[in-house]
Amino acid sequence: MIFTMLLLSVADYLIPPNFTKKPLQTIQESEGKSINIEARVSGSQPLSVTWFKDEQEILQTENYELLFKNNVVLLNIKKAQLADSGVYTCEASNEAGTAELNVSVLIQG
């Protein structure tokens, strides 16, 4: 009788991130308005979420509010300016992988 030993690492049971609810791919808004970009992400915890604008990481500031709670990710641009136009990327990652979503934002003066 031959026995085969199968070793599984913890990573074999991890679920990579997946965006289960995505925002519109393009958002157009008037200058001075508030913009919310919201999505829902699933996957094994802990999940790490990072936002980028035109490939530059966004940090929490007076104009940008970043939230991640109960698997909902939210970027709020509090008072949109023309300079806020661009491609916004949300990147979710854990030990099992990475997922991204992109949203084009166009601010009109």
C-alpha positions as a printed Julia matrix, in Angstrom:
109×3 Matrix{Float64}:
   0.0    0.0     0.0
   1.41   3.4    -1.0
   0.59   6.54    0.92
   1.0    9.96   -0.58
   1.43  12.91    1.71
  -0.13  16.14    0.5
   1.0   19.32    2.17
  -1.13  22.4     1.67
   0.01  25.79    2.76
  -2.3   28.39    4.23
  -2.07  30.25    0.9
  -3.87  27.33   -0.8
  -6.98  28.25    1.17
  -6.78  32.0     0.63
  -9.17  33.68   -1.76
  -7.66  36.46   -3.91
  -9.42  39.84   -3.98
 -12.28  40.34   -6.4
 -14.37  43.46   -6.96
 -17.98  42.24   -6.7
 -19.54  45.69   -7.13
 -17.87  48.26   -9.37
 -18.57  51.93  -10.01
 -19.24  53.39  -13.44
 -16.16  53.31  -15.66
 -16.53  57.02  -16.42
 -17.75  59.73  -14.09
 -18.43  63.29  -15.3
 -19.11  66.02  -12.77
 -19.06  69.79  -12.47
 -16.26  71.65  -10.74
 -16.93  72.19   -7.03
 -19.14  69.1    -6.63
 -18.45  66.08   -4.42
 -17.65  62.77   -6.14
 -17.91  59.31   -4.58
 -16.2   56.34   -6.16
 -17.46  53.25   -4.32
 -16.88  49.53   -4.8
 -17.24  46.26   -2.9
 -14.36  43.81   -2.68
 -14.31  40.19   -1.53
 -11.38  37.95   -0.62
  -9.5   36.55    2.33
  -8.57  38.93    5.11
  -6.5   40.89    5.7
  -7.16  42.94    2.58
  -5.09  46.0     1.79
  -6.58  48.76   -0.35
  -4.68  51.55   -2.11
  -6.04  54.3    -4.36
  -4.1   55.93   -7.2
  -4.73  58.87   -9.52
  -2.82  58.65  -12.8
  -0.58  55.99  -11.18
   0.31  58.21   -8.2
  -0.81  56.98   -4.77
  -3.55  59.05   -3.15
  -3.26  59.85    0.54
  -5.99  61.14    2.82
  -6.09  64.95    2.6
  -8.61  67.74    3.08
  -9.89  67.04   -0.45
  -9.62  63.21   -0.54
 -11.41  60.97    1.95
 -10.45  57.29    1.82
 -12.61  54.66    3.53
 -12.46  50.87    3.72
 -15.03  49.24    5.98
 -17.05  46.01    5.77
 -15.45  45.23    2.38
 -16.68  48.52    0.91
 -14.03  50.84   -0.51
 -14.8   54.51   -1.01
 -12.89  57.45   -2.41
 -14.63  60.78   -1.85
 -13.34  63.81   -3.72
 -14.87  66.48   -1.51
 -14.72  69.5    -3.81
 -13.73  68.48   -7.32
 -11.4   70.77   -9.27
 -10.35  70.58  -12.93
  -7.03  69.1   -11.77
  -8.92  66.13  -10.26
  -9.7   64.84  -13.79
  -7.83  61.63  -14.53
  -7.81  57.86  -14.18
  -8.42  56.6   -10.64
  -7.35  53.07   -9.73
  -8.32  51.08   -6.67
  -5.96  48.21   -5.91
  -6.97  45.52   -3.42
  -4.44  42.91   -2.37
  -3.89  40.07    0.07
  -1.5   37.12    0.3
  -3.36  35.34   -2.52
  -3.22  38.1    -5.13
  -4.23  41.56   -6.35
  -7.26  43.03   -8.11
  -7.67  46.46   -9.7
 -10.48  48.62  -10.98
 -10.18  51.81  -13.0
 -12.49  54.81  -13.21
 -12.04  57.8   -15.52
 -13.1   61.07  -13.9
 -13.8   64.17  -16.0
 -14.38  67.47  -14.18
 -16.07  70.17  -16.21
 -15.56  73.85  -15.4
